[in-house]
Amino acid sequence: MKLLEERIVKDGVIGEGDVLKVNSFLNHQIDTEFISKLGEEFYRLYKDENINKIVTIEASGIGIACLTALYFKCPVVFAKKSKTSNISSDVYTASVASYTHGTVSNVIVSKEFLTPSDRVLIIDDFLTKGNALIALSTIVKESGATLVGAGIVIEKAYQQGGEMIRRMGIRVESLAKIASMDVRSGIRFAD
């Protein structure tokens, strides 16, 4: 998606540890009008799939998922990284290693929000190693729901997570695929 690639080049910052910071529009401050256009593109890609639930992971995926859900006219379910007192004990659980935070945590979704009749689209901000996507797909599979695919805003294609997920038979649509990036030469996008 050319619009997204241009915004990444304009406002993205390459940080230490192979981190792309898109804080000014995607995952700290959200440019809602811009992100809504990304949601519209996810809708264009998946509109014929009868999606009735969007699933994401806390926290950066929530805003993107919500703006995408407006086009699908469906609810968003987000996997929580900690159990709170207002969640029943009847939950789906999966472990996820965070590339950005360097931690491993369990994510949970209350069983009341995912059922075998659901057709699920996973939405997330980044795809690097594929850990979050694997955790979410595990939860969807455990619930008996149908995983239609995943909508990813930015995929670091050089890190092989997307390739691994696609080999698992999961449809992945990434709006921007980064082929390489470093401070000196900048960002190069995959075709």
Backbone bond lengths (Angstrom), bond angles and torsions (degrees), N, CA, C in turn:
res aa  C-N    CA-C-N  psi(-1)  N-CA   C-N-CA  omega(-1)  CA-C   N-CA-C  phi
1 M - - - 1.454 - - 1.525 107.80 -
2 K 1.281 115.34 108.61 1.469 122.62 -174.03 1.533 112.12 -56.31
3 L 1.325 116.82 -41.99 1.460 121.54 -179.92 1.532 111.22 -56.70
4 L 1.314 116.75 -43.63 1.462 121.57 179.74 1.525 110.89 -69.40
5 E 1.316 117.16 -44.55 1.465 120.26 179.00 1.527 110.71 -57.63
6 E 1.320 116.46 -43.85 1.469 120.44 178.78 1.528 111.42 -61.87
7 R 1.320 116.27 -39.59 1.472 120.12 -179.71 1.530 110.84 -69.17
8 I 1.330 116.93 -37.66 1.462 120.23 177.63 1.526 110.16 -62.90
9 V 1.323 116.91 -45.24 1.466 120.95 179.33 1.528 110.49 -63.14
10 K 1.324 116.78 -42.04 1.470 121.74 -177.08 1.532 112.20 -69.90
11 D 1.342 116.82 -46.97 1.464 120.26 -169.99 1.529 115.05 -114.50
12 G 1.322 118.33 -11.09 1.455 120.74 179.84 1.519 111.65 -74.83
13 V 1.321 115.72 148.94 1.463 121.79 179.23 1.524 107.67 -128.10
14 I 1.327 115.70 126.70 1.464 120.09 177.41 1.526 107.32 -83.59
15 G 1.327 114.74 121.43 1.461 120.20 -178.30 1.510 112.08 -108.14
16 E 1.305 115.34 178.04 1.465 121.99 178.51 1.520 110.25 -63.52
17 G 1.309 116.19 149.94 1.457 121.05 176.80 1.511 113.62 74.82
18 D 1.340 117.03 27.59 1.459 121.72 176.61 1.533 112.32 62.71
19 V 1.316 115.85 37.92 1.459 121.97 -179.41 1.535 109.33 -103.96
20 L 1.318 115.78 132.16 1.460 121.45 173.20 1.520 107.54 -103.01
21 K 1.319 115.44 116.65 1.459 120.54 -179.69 1.522 108.95 -93.45
22 V 1.313 115.40 118.93 1.460 122.43 175.91 1.533 108.47 -123.27
23 N 1.319 113.24 39.77 1.464 121.63 -174.88 1.516 113.75 -64.05
24 S 1.321 117.88 -27.01 1.459 119.66 -173.89 1.520 113.85 -76.41
25 F 1.355 116.98 -13.32 1.466 117.42 -179.32 1.519 114.66 -140.45
26 L 1.341 118.29 -13.79 1.463 118.72 -171.71 1.524 115.19 -120.77
27 N 1.331 117.84 -52.10 1.462 115.65 -170.53 1.535 116.36 -130.19
28 H 1.295 116.84 22.94 1.465 120.19 165.41 1.524 107.36 -138.65
29 Q 1.302 114.75 -55.17 1.457 121.88 167.94 1.524 105.88 -107.08
30 I 1.326 117.22 131.11 1.466 120.45 -176.78 1.518 109.65 -107.18
31 D 1.319 114.94 121.32 1.463 121.46 173.09 1.534 105.51 -82.91
32 T 1.324 116.70 93.73 1.461 120.84 -170.57 1.520 113.09 -62.05
33 E 1.315 117.61 -37.98 1.463 119.85 179.37 1.530 110.22 -64.56
34 F 1.314 116.61 -43.16 1.462 121.25 179.21 1.529 110.79 -66.83
35 I 1.330 116.90 -47.32 1.471 120.83 -178.70 1.523 110.40 -64.67
36 S 1.321 117.56 -32.24 1.458 120.56 175.49 1.533 110.91 -60.48
37 K 1.323 116.96 -36.04 1.470 120.42 176.82 1.529 110.71 -65.81
38 L 1.327 116.99 -34.70 1.463 120.25 175.70 1.531 109.71 -67.37
39 G 1.328 116.67 -41.49 1.461 120.89 176.55 1.517 111.92 -60.55
40 E 1.316 116.20 -38.42 1.463 120.66 177.29 1.533 111.01 -64.79
41 E 1.330 116.22 -36.76 1.469 120.18 177.72 1.529 110.64 -68.29
42 F 1.330 118.32 -40.83 1.467 120.43 175.14 1.528 109.99 -60.58
43 Y 1.323 116.37 -39.81 1.463 119.78 177.56 1.530 110.46 -62.30
44 R 1.309 117.38 -44.47 1.468 120.82 178.82 1.530 110.64 -58.36
45 L 1.316 116.91 -40.14 1.466 121.32 -177.67 1.530 112.97 -72.40
46 Y 1.338 117.56 -31.76 1.465 121.18 -172.37 1.532 113.89 -119.81
47 K 1.314 119.20 10.15 1.467 121.27 -171.16 1.523 114.33 -61.40
48 D 1.309 119.00 -24.60 1.470 121.69 -178.17 1.523 113.23 -91.18
49 E 1.315 118.21 9.84 1.470 121.73 -173.80 1.529 114.30 -98.88
50 N 1.324 118.23 5.39 1.476 122.18 178.17 1.532 112.89 53.47
51 I 1.303 116.02 44.59 1.465 121.73 -179.22 1.522 109.30 -71.85
52 N 1.341 115.60 131.49 1.457 119.09 177.60 1.527 113.25 -123.60
53 K 1.349 116.99 1.74 1.467 121.43 174.44 1.528 108.09 -148.09
54 I 1.308 114.58 140.24 1.463 120.96 170.62 1.516 106.68 -113.73
55 V 1.330 115.09 132.80 1.461 121.38 -178.83 1.523 107.92 -118.18
56 T 1.331 115.41 138.42 1.458 121.41 176.31 1.520 108.14 -143.73
57 I 1.314 114.31 -177.14 1.465 119.90 -179.45 1.523 108.41 -121.39
58 E 1.287 116.01 143.88 1.454 123.22 178.39 1.529 109.27 -62.46
59 A 1.269 125.06 133.18 1.440 128.65 9.85 1.529 111.11 -121.62
60 S 1.326 118.19 -34.83 1.469 119.80 -171.44 1.521 114.05 -64.65
61 G 1.304 118.51 -24.20 1.457 120.45 -179.21 1.520 114.47 -78.36
62 I 1.321 117.73 -16.21 1.462 120.55 -171.36 1.526 112.62 -63.64
63 G 1.308 117.62 -48.86 1.466 120.07 -178.85 1.520 111.79 -60.69
64 I 1.316 116.38 -44.29 1.467 121.38 179.63 1.524 109.75 -62.81
65 A 1.323 115.80 -45.79 1.466 120.48 -179.56 1.525 111.37 -61.49
66 C 1.322 117.04 -42.36 1.471 120.16 -179.18 1.522 111.89 -63.95
67 L 1.325 116.94 -43.71 1.462 119.18 179.95 1.524 110.88 -69.46
68 T 1.316 117.58 -30.40 1.463 121.09 175.51 1.526 109.99 -70.71
69 A 1.324 116.70 -41.54 1.464 121.32 -178.04 1.520 112.84 -61.14
70 L 1.318 117.25 -27.02 1.463 119.74 177.34 1.526 110.97 -58.82
71 Y 1.329 117.46 -36.80 1.468 121.39 -179.93 1.530 111.45 -74.07
72 F 1.328 116.53 -35.28 1.464 120.50 179.68 1.527 112.17 -84.07
73 K 1.333 116.30 -12.88 1.460 122.06 -177.69 1.537 110.89 55.70
74 C 1.339 114.07 51.07 1.466 119.71 -178.67 1.526 109.66 -141.08
75 P 1.321 117.28 165.07 1.465 120.25 178.89 1.529 112.42 -78.19
76 V 1.320 113.94 162.31 1.460 122.76 174.21 1.524 107.87 -110.72
77 V 1.317 115.62 133.05 1.456 122.16 173.89 1.520 106.17 -114.14
78 F 1.325 117.38 126.14 1.455 117.16 177.48 1.512 111.70 -117.11
79 A 1.330 113.98 136.00 1.457 121.13 177.92 1.523 108.00 -72.15
80 K 1.300 115.48 126.14 1.460 121.28 -179.90 1.526 109.62 -88.90
81 K 1.321 114.79 146.53 1.463 120.36 -179.34 1.521 112.53 -89.74
82 S 1.327 116.77 -4.49 1.459 119.99 174.53 1.520 108.42 -151.10
83 K 1.298 115.19 148.41 1.460 120.68 -179.54 1.525 108.64 -82.78
84 T 1.314 115.56 130.78 1.454 120.55 178.22 1.525 109.40 -110.73
85 S 1.311 116.09 168.12 1.469 120.04 -175.66 1.525 112.96 -67.68
86 N 1.319 118.18 -17.66 1.464 119.01 -178.79 1.530 112.92 -92.46
87 I 1.318 117.62 9.96 1.470 121.46 176.40 1.520 108.11 -110.17
88 S 1.317 115.62 132.83 1.461 119.56 179.75 1.524 109.64 -65.80
89 S 1.299 116.05 169.70 1.469 120.23 179.62 1.521 111.83 -81.81
90 D 1.324 117.20 -6.22 1.458 121.80 -179.29 1.534 109.09 -90.24
91 V 1.348 115.65 89.63 1.457 120.69 -173.00 1.532 111.43 -133.28
92 Y 1.324 114.70 157.78 1.462 122.07 166.96 1.526 105.97 -91.86
93 T 1.332 116.52 140.68 1.460 121.41 -177.15 1.513 110.25 -133.65
94 A 1.326 115.97 142.81 1.466 121.41 172.84 1.525 108.00 -148.00
95 S 1.318 116.03 150.33 1.468 121.56 176.76 1.513 109.35 -89.31
96 V 1.333 115.09 143.20 1.458 120.00 178.01 1.528 109.20 -140.57
97 A 1.326 114.88 132.63 1.464 120.95 174.00 1.517 107.82 -93.04
98 S 1.312 116.77 127.66 1.467 121.59 -179.61 1.523 109.73 -90.62
99 Y 1.328 115.44 120.35 1.460 120.98 177.75 1.528 110.08 -65.36
100 T 1.314 117.31 -44.02 1.459 122.44 -176.10 1.526 112.23 -70.44
101 H 1.339 116.31 -42.33 1.457 119.86 -174.78 1.528 112.78 -92.19
102 G 1.322 117.80 -16.71 1.454 120.66 -178.73 1.516 112.98 67.63
103 T 1.335 116.97 32.32 1.465 121.78 -179.00 1.525 109.95 -127.67
104 V 1.313 115.16 163.60 1.464 121.53 172.73 1.518 106.70 -118.57
105 S 1.327 115.92 132.07 1.458 119.54 178.85 1.526 109.50 -142.67
106 N 1.309 114.15 161.72 1.452 120.20 173.30 1.512 108.31 -91.93
107 V 1.326 116.43 136.33 1.455 120.60 173.57 1.516 107.83 -110.95
108 I 1.325 115.00 148.86 1.458 119.29 -175.61 1.518 111.18 -133.65
109 V 1.328 113.88 149.04 1.460 122.47 173.14 1.518 106.72 -134.93
110 S 1.315 116.43 130.48 1.451 121.24 177.69 1.532 109.71 -64.00
111 K 1.319 116.55 134.12 1.468 121.79 -177.60 1.523 113.12 -60.85
112 E 1.326 117.29 -22.48 1.472 119.40 -178.62 1.529 112.48 -68.94
113 F 1.344 117.70 -15.66 1.464 119.93 -175.15 1.525 115.31 -103.50
114 L 1.320 118.12 -4.36 1.471 121.82 174.77 1.515 108.71 -132.83
115 T 1.339 115.62 124.48 1.462 120.63 -177.30 1.529 109.71 -132.21
116 P 1.325 117.04 165.94 1.469 120.18 178.52 1.531 114.37 -59.89
117 S 1.322 117.97 -19.28 1.471 119.46 179.69 1.530 112.81 -84.00
118 D 1.330 117.72 -5.34 1.463 120.82 -177.03 1.525 112.41 -82.22
119 R 1.333 114.23 144.07 1.474 123.41 172.41 1.519 105.51 -115.24
120 V 1.327 115.96 113.16 1.457 122.74 -164.14 1.527 112.33 -108.87
121 L 1.329 114.27 136.53 1.455 122.60 168.12 1.521 106.98 -114.36
122 I 1.327 116.57 124.16 1.462 121.21 174.92 1.528 107.85 -88.07
123 I 1.319 116.10 134.86 1.465 122.47 177.21 1.524 108.01 -123.11
124 D 1.342 116.51 135.00 1.467 119.87 175.86 1.523 110.01 -150.16
125 D 1.311 115.04 161.14 1.465 119.65 -177.06 1.527 111.87 -77.48
126 F 1.321 118.47 -46.06 1.461 122.27 -177.19 1.520 111.77 -127.61
127 L 1.309 115.65 149.61 1.465 123.34 169.16 1.520 106.17 -126.79
128 T 1.322 115.72 113.44 1.461 120.85 178.20 1.518 109.05 -117.24
129 K 1.299 116.59 -84.05 1.476 121.68 -179.77 1.527 112.25 -86.00
130 G 1.331 117.88 -17.32 1.460 121.94 178.72 1.514 114.72 93.69
131 N 1.331 117.95 4.47 1.466 120.83 -174.81 1.528 113.59 -63.00
132 A 1.314 117.37 -46.30 1.471 119.93 -179.18 1.520 110.31 -65.23
133 L 1.317 116.60 -40.93 1.463 120.88 -179.31 1.534 111.26 -65.16
134 I 1.310 116.75 -39.62 1.469 120.13 176.98 1.521 110.13 -64.00
135 A 1.329 117.48 -44.01 1.467 120.71 179.59 1.522 111.14 -61.35
136 L 1.332 116.68 -46.36 1.461 119.72 -179.84 1.522 111.79 -66.38
137 S 1.326 117.58 -39.62 1.466 119.75 179.05 1.525 110.61 -66.96
138 T 1.322 117.67 -32.57 1.468 121.73 175.69 1.525 110.49 -63.15
139 I 1.312 116.40 -44.44 1.473 121.13 178.41 1.520 110.44 -63.64
140 V 1.332 117.31 -44.98 1.472 120.45 179.76 1.530 109.69 -61.31
141 K 1.316 116.97 -45.46 1.470 120.74 -179.90 1.525 111.05 -62.56
142 E 1.325 116.42 -43.85 1.461 120.99 179.45 1.530 111.77 -60.30
143 S 1.329 116.54 -32.50 1.468 120.80 -178.72 1.529 112.30 -75.65
144 G 1.330 116.50 -16.62 1.459 120.45 -176.19 1.519 112.97 87.88
145 A 1.333 117.09 -2.34 1.469 121.14 178.08 1.523 109.42 -70.85
146 T 1.326 116.12 163.89 1.462 122.22 177.53 1.515 109.17 -95.03
147 L 1.330 116.23 122.85 1.451 120.69 175.52 1.522 108.00 -87.21
148 V 1.321 116.14 110.54 1.468 122.01 -178.66 1.524 110.32 -77.30
149 G 1.321 117.05 -38.66 1.454 121.17 -179.44 1.513 110.91 166.32
150 A 1.341 113.94 -168.88 1.458 121.03 -179.02 1.522 109.58 -132.43
151 G 1.309 115.59 138.74 1.459 122.61 173.61 1.518 108.09 -110.56
152 I 1.310 115.78 118.37 1.462 122.03 -176.47 1.525 108.53 -116.23
153 V 1.305 117.55 133.78 1.458 119.93 178.48 1.526 109.49 -71.82
154 I 1.339 117.95 -55.41 1.464 121.67 -177.17 1.519 109.53 -128.81
155 E 1.319 116.02 122.95 1.469 121.80 176.30 1.518 108.76 -109.75
156 K 1.322 115.82 127.36 1.463 120.38 171.32 1.526 106.22 -86.53
157 A 1.321 115.49 88.70 1.465 121.82 -172.75 1.521 112.93 -61.43
158 Y 1.299 117.73 -26.70 1.465 121.58 -179.43 1.526 112.86 -74.48
159 Q 1.308 118.72 -7.83 1.457 121.45 -179.34 1.534 113.52 -97.36
160 Q 1.291 118.54 1.23 1.463 124.90 169.80 1.526 116.55 71.26
161 G 1.315 119.69 -2.56 1.465 120.54 178.53 1.518 112.29 -62.04
162 G 1.326 116.13 -43.47 1.467 120.42 179.74 1.511 112.15 -63.78
163 E 1.314 116.02 -41.64 1.467 120.92 178.83 1.531 110.43 -61.79
164 M 1.341 116.33 -43.59 1.461 121.14 179.49 1.532 110.88 -62.43
165 I 1.326 116.77 -44.99 1.472 121.39 -178.76 1.528 110.00 -63.92
166 R 1.323 116.90 -43.01 1.470 120.36 178.92 1.525 111.25 -63.81
167 R 1.318 117.61 -36.44 1.486 120.56 176.22 1.527 111.61 -64.48
168 M 1.327 116.63 -23.60 1.464 121.29 176.90 1.523 111.17 -77.45
169 G 1.334 116.91 -3.80 1.455 120.91 178.93 1.511 114.26 90.44
170 I 1.325 117.24 11.57 1.462 121.16 179.87 1.525 108.79 -93.86
171 R 1.311 115.39 128.23 1.474 120.27 175.73 1.524 108.87 -71.67
172 V 1.324 116.02 125.92 1.464 121.64 178.43 1.522 108.56 -124.23
173 E 1.322 115.87 124.49 1.462 122.43 175.57 1.521 107.54 -115.93
174 S 1.331 115.83 110.89 1.462 121.30 179.38 1.519 108.96 -105.92
175 L 1.327 116.30 133.00 1.462 120.46 -176.25 1.523 112.52 -78.37
176 A 1.324 117.34 -26.62 1.466 122.28 173.65 1.524 107.49 -140.67
177 K 1.330 116.00 129.09 1.468 121.09 177.90 1.525 108.24 -115.65
178 I 1.311 114.78 119.19 1.462 119.89 179.77 1.525 108.51 -91.06
179 A 1.337 115.82 122.27 1.462 121.56 178.62 1.524 111.21 -82.25
180 S 1.336 116.35 -35.84 1.463 121.38 177.44 1.521 108.87 -163.66
181 M 1.338 114.70 158.07 1.459 119.25 175.18 1.511 109.39 -159.94
182 D 1.313 115.26 140.60 1.455 122.62 168.96 1.516 108.09 -159.29
183 V 1.304 115.44 162.61 1.460 121.46 -173.30 1.524 111.32 -58.92
184 R 1.334 117.70 -40.04 1.466 120.49 -175.78 1.524 112.92 -73.21
185 S 1.329 117.03 -47.93 1.474 118.93 -174.40 1.528 113.24 -98.28
186 G 1.316 117.95 -5.43 1.455 120.61 177.41 1.514 113.29 81.32
187 I 1.314 115.30 -149.13 1.463 122.34 -174.74 1.530 108.89 -112.06
188 R 1.329 114.83 132.89 1.458 121.02 173.91 1.522 107.10 -118.55
189 F 1.318 116.06 128.63 1.471 120.91 -177.80 1.525 110.19 -94.28
190 A 1.336 114.89 146.80 1.470 121.38 175.02 1.527 108.26 -77.63
191 D 1.309 115.56 154.84 1.480 120.67 178.57 1.503 111.05 -74.78
